[in-house]
Amino acid sequence: MTAVRLRPATEADIPALVALEQNFPEDDRFPVRTWRRLLRGQSMAYVAISDGEICGAAVYLYRTGTKAARLYSLTVAPDHRGKGIASALMAAGEADAARRGCNRVRLEVRQSNATAIRLYERHGFRVMAQLPSYYPDGETAARMEKPIQL
């Protein structure tokens, strides 16, 4: 297995990030303008690189006045799944959130995405609420949360 390294995402990564999301439902993909906004805002985006190519990414959002970070997006290229990349991206984001004074991470995930829900549960997330009609296509989201150590 080729070593995977993580680094903060840059605007130069946007074409690869857009391409990485092609396996997402169309309504869940970020357009270029959203990626630009995310990379400039109160957020931290990480990319995972293997063999010189971006094979995974995670975006964490921060809001002034709250101790909760939000895992806004997590994706790993299909041929790189099962190699610990999602776990590494989550660990990097949680460490950054703790450095920023956050004591928990929240996320929303499609109710039908059982694979992602199992991944998050293995990493200490628990379902806190069901959000009916959360997604543009009407699907329910599971809101999940995990405490993190400061």
N, C-alpha and C positions, 0 to 999 in steps of 0.2 A: 504494500500500500504506500502510495506517495504521501509524504508529509503534507499536512494542511496547515496553513498559517492564517491567522486572523489579523485584520487591520481595520482602522476606521475607513468608511466609505468616503469617496470624493465625487465631485461632479463628473469627473472623467469616467467613473464607473457606471453612470446612468444607462448607457446602451446595454451593458451586460446585465444590469439589474432588471431592466424592462424585459429582456430576453428570458431571464431566469423565471419570471412570473408567467410565462406562456402556458404553463400547466394549471394555473389558477382559473377559477370561473371568471368569465370576462368582467363581471361587475366588481370583482375583487382585485383586479390588476391596477397598479398605479401608473398613470400616464407620466410622461417626462416632466411636465410642470409640477406634479405632486412630488416626484422625487427631488426636484430642485428645492421646493419648499421644505421638504423634510430635512434635507442636508444643510439648510440654512437656519432652521428653527431651533426651538428648545427640544432637541432630540439628539440621539446618538445612533448612528447606523454602522454596523460592522459587516464586513464581507469576509468570507472564507475563500482562500485561494489554494488550488491544487493544480500542479503542472502549468502554472502561469495563467489559469483561467478562474474566474469567479464561479464557485460551485455552491455557494450558500450566502444568505444574508439575513440580518435581523435588524429591526428598527425599534428603538425604545423612545417613548415620548415622556417629557417631564412638564409638569405644570407648577408654576410658582404657588407656594402656599399649601401644597399637598405632599404627604410622605409616600404617596403611591406612584411608582413608575408604571408605565403601560407598555407592554410588549405589543407593539402595533402590527408587526409583520415578522414572520419567520418562514424562510423557505430554504430548501436544499434541493439541488438538481436531482432528478430521479435516479441517475446512475451513481450518485454519491450518497444515497440514503443508507442508513444502517451502519455508518462508519463513525458515529459520534460527533458529527459536524453540528447538528442541531444542539446537542448538549454543550459543546464548546461555545457556540454563539450565545446560548442562554447564560452560561457561566460568566462570559465576558460582560454581558449586559447587566447581570445582577451585581457584579463587582462594581461597575460604573454607577449603578443606582445607589448602592451602599455608600460609595464615595460622595455622592450628592446628597446624602442624608435621608434617602428613602428607606422605609422599613418593610415594604411589600411591593410585589409586582402583580399587576392585573392584566387580563387579556380577555378578548372575546374570540370564540371559535365557533364555526358552523356546527350545529348539533349533529349533522350527518358525517362530520369528519372524525370518525372513531379513532383512526390512527393517530391524529394529532392530540385528541383528548387523552388517549392512553399515554402518549409521550409526556404531556404536561403533568398527568397524574404521577408518573414515575419520577418526575422532578419536583414533587411536593405541592403541585397546584391542586386546589379543590374547587369544585363547582359551588359558586356562591348564589347564583341566580340563573333563571332562564329568561331570555329576552325575546318574546314573540315578535315576529316580523322585523327583526333587526336588519336583515340584509335586503338589498333592493328587490331580490326575487321573492321576498316574503319568508325566507327560512328563519327559523329560530336560532339564536346564538346562546351558547353557554358562556356565562361570565365566570372566569376562574381567577383565583387569587392564591398567592404564595407569600408567606412571610420570609423576609431575608434578614440576615444578621448585619448589623451596622459595625 
